[in-house]
Structures are given as C-alpha cells and as structure tokens.
Amino acid sequence: MKEDILTKIPDMDYTEEAPVIDANEFDKVIRSRRSVRVYTNDSVPQEVMETALEHATLAPNSSNLQPWRFVWIKSEEAKKKVVEACLNQAAARTASELVVILARTKAWPSVKEKMINVLTKSEAPRGALSYYRKIVPLAYDQGFLNIKGFLKKIAILFIGFKKPVPRGPASYSDMRVWAHKSAALACENMMLSFRAQGFDTCPMEGFDEKRIKAVLGSKIMEGGSEVCMVLSVGKRADNGIYGPQIRMDKEDFISII
Ligand SMILES: Cc1cc2nc3c(=O)[nH]c(=O)nc-3n(C[C@H](O)[C@H](O)[C@H](O)COP(=O)(O)O)c2cc1C
C-alpha cells in the first residue's frame, strides 16, 4: 500500500486514557431524552446552559473545521421574535430558553487558518499541517460560481474509474449538507447534555428561517450561515410529552451485510 497523508500512522508520543463510563446511566440519558412540547416555568441555571453549549462545541465535526455557531437567545425581545418565527409552537412558546444552531457553509477558511496556527504551535506532525494547507482547500473550496467544484466533479469521475476517491463535496449544495451534518451532531450533544443535567429539549425545524436570520443579524449570520435547528430548553411539564416514544421494528432500520 502506498503511504499517504491518510494512510500513514504518525509517529506520536501521545496517549489519552478513556475513562470508565456508567453505561446504565448513559442508557438512561438516551432513553429519557424526549421531544418536550410543554415546559414548566422553572428556569434553566446559567451553569447548565454554559455546560450544554460547551458540550455542543465538543461534538465530532468534519475535518475539525467546526462549521457551526450556537446562539443563546437571552434577550426577551429577541426571544419573542424567535418564538414567533418558530410559528408560535408550544415547544418554543413555553420554553425557558432557546438556542439557535447555525450551520456555517463558508466559514471554513478562517477556522482552517486557526487550526494551522494551533498545530504549528503544538508541533503537530507535518501530515496534519499539510492536510490543512493542501487537502482542506482542495476539498472545500468550490470556487467562484462553483467552477472549481464543477472541475473537481469531472476529475473525480475519471480518477474514480481507477481507485476510490471522495465524491464530494463538489458543489455549494454539497457544502450545505457538509455543514449541516456537523451542526446536527452538535445539536444532539446539546440535547443529551441537557438531559444528563436534568433538563429537557425539543429540536425544531418548523420555523421561518428568514425571520430568524433577521433577528440574529448579519454579523452573527456571516460565514454563509443557515439555521440548522432551533432548540428549546426547560423542565418538562406533566403534559409536556405527547405520548410514548414510537419507533418502528429495529429490523426496518438496521441492516447487517
Ligand atoms: C430535525 C428535527 C426537526 C424537528 N422539528 C420539530 C418541530 O418543529 N416541532 C416539534 O414539535 N418537534 C420537532 N422535532 C421533534 C420530532 O418530532 C421528534 O424528535 C420525533 O417525533 C421523535 O420523538 P422523540 O424526540 O420524543 O423521540 C424535530 C426533530 C428533528 C430531529
């Protein structure tokens, strides 16, 4: 096998112990996370919000380019507008807190520079630096009017006849999918974090994105931001969950080949 930046195992003197986790407690977190549509008037402590927001930033993400932003809507005026933009749905209206999760489709060049800075200071293996200097622009820069993406698509088609090759992202719509994947993983981190801290959430995509963007303003929305989800947070009310969790047979969704 020819060694390259992806296949070579770097020479590194670094280990990280995996702590022992109580699997039953984790199972409880997963199973008790439900989409809550009605919350009590209990407030969510600042530390709980901060922990969940930090947990969001710890989610795995593509090339560690962190294509997201988490906007905690604290101002009462902004909250009113976001609730309205969420179509006044009970899950938003009765929530103590709201967080808007953005997927940033065009912010990767600045994060890439930051990564290069961090890696340079930490004497990271040369492969990591060249990944950010060479491969990242090649993979994520689609060029003006998607021209680079289009040329990449043609090149990929021919290279792909001979060997496995990543087929994308090779267009702006691929970049949207790219950013939303990572942002959605961060949303899940946040939901599990709130649950583990004794609070509840509801992820929402039932909103008017244009209105939410107007509330957040152009500075927060820079970097080609799109609204991935709005997350409502609070303590579940007795009537907050609309019935037992419904899932189809596992066989419908799990395949083993
Ligand atoms: C991307 C996404 C968008 C959603 N949008 C809404 C929404 O706008 N309003 C709502 O009440 N629930 C929304 N939900 C919650 C789903 O309806 C809910 O997850 C599903 O019914 C399963 O229920 P459970 O979360 O309690 O397991 C959304 C969930 C996801 C993942």
The ligand as a MOL file (V3000), in Angstrom:
LIG
                    3D

  0  0  0     0  0            999 V3000
M  V30 BEGIN CTAB
M  V30 COUNTS 31 33 0 0 0
M  V30 BEGIN ATOM
M  V30 1 C -34.5260 17.9630 12.5880 0
M  V30 2 C -35.7000 17.8660 13.5170 0
M  V30 3 C -36.7140 18.7920 13.4200 0
M  V30 4 C -37.7870 18.7510 14.3000 0
M  V30 5 N -38.7340 19.7450 14.2620 0
M  V30 6 C -39.7070 19.7670 15.1870 0
M  V30 7 C -40.5920 20.8680 15.2710 0
M  V30 8 O -40.5010 21.8550 14.5420 0
M  V30 9 N -41.5600 20.8350 16.2200 0
M  V30 10 C -41.7010 19.8030 17.0900 0
M  V30 11 O -42.5980 19.8460 17.9290 0
M  V30 12 N -40.8470 18.7400 17.0450 0
M  V30 13 C -39.8530 18.7150 16.1230 0
M  V30 14 N -38.9580 17.6740 16.1070 0
M  V30 15 C -39.0810 16.5880 17.0740 0
M  V30 16 C -39.5510 15.3010 16.4200 0
M  V30 17 O -40.9120 15.4070 16.0850 0
M  V30 18 C -39.2700 14.1690 17.3930 0
M  V30 19 O -37.8970 14.0230 17.5640 0
M  V30 20 C -39.8600 12.8160 16.9100 0
M  V30 21 O -41.2460 12.8790 16.8330 0
M  V30 22 C -39.4500 11.6750 17.8190 0
M  V30 23 O -39.8270 11.9150 19.1580 0
M  V30 24 P -38.7700 11.8800 20.3490 0
M  V30 25 O -37.7660 13.0050 20.0510 0
M  V30 26 O -39.5420 12.1940 21.5900 0
M  V30 27 O -38.1110 10.5700 20.3430 0
M  V30 28 C -37.8720 17.7110 15.2530 0
M  V30 29 C -36.8290 16.7760 15.3260 0
M  V30 30 C -35.7550 16.8670 14.4940 0
M  V30 31 C -34.6180 15.8810 14.6600 0
M  V30 END ATOM
M  V30 BEGIN BOND
M  V30 1 1 1 2
M  V30 2 1 2 3
M  V30 3 2 2 30
M  V30 4 2 3 4
M  V30 5 1 4 5
M  V30 6 1 4 28
M  V30 7 2 5 6
M  V30 8 1 6 7
M  V30 9 1 6 13
M  V30 10 2 7 8
M  V30 11 1 7 9
M  V30 12 1 9 10
M  V30 13 2 10 11
M  V30 14 1 10 12
M  V30 15 2 12 13
M  V30 16 1 13 14
M  V30 17 1 14 15
M  V30 18 1 14 28
M  V30 19 1 15 16
M  V30 20 1 16 17
M  V30 21 1 16 18
M  V30 22 1 18 19
M  V30 23 1 18 20
M  V30 24 1 20 21
M  V30 25 1 20 22
M  V30 26 1 22 23
M  V30 27 1 23 24
M  V30 28 2 24 25
M  V30 29 1 24 26
M  V30 30 1 24 27
M  V30 31 2 28 29
M  V30 32 1 29 30
M  V30 33 1 30 31
M  V30 END BOND
M  V30 END CTAB
M  END
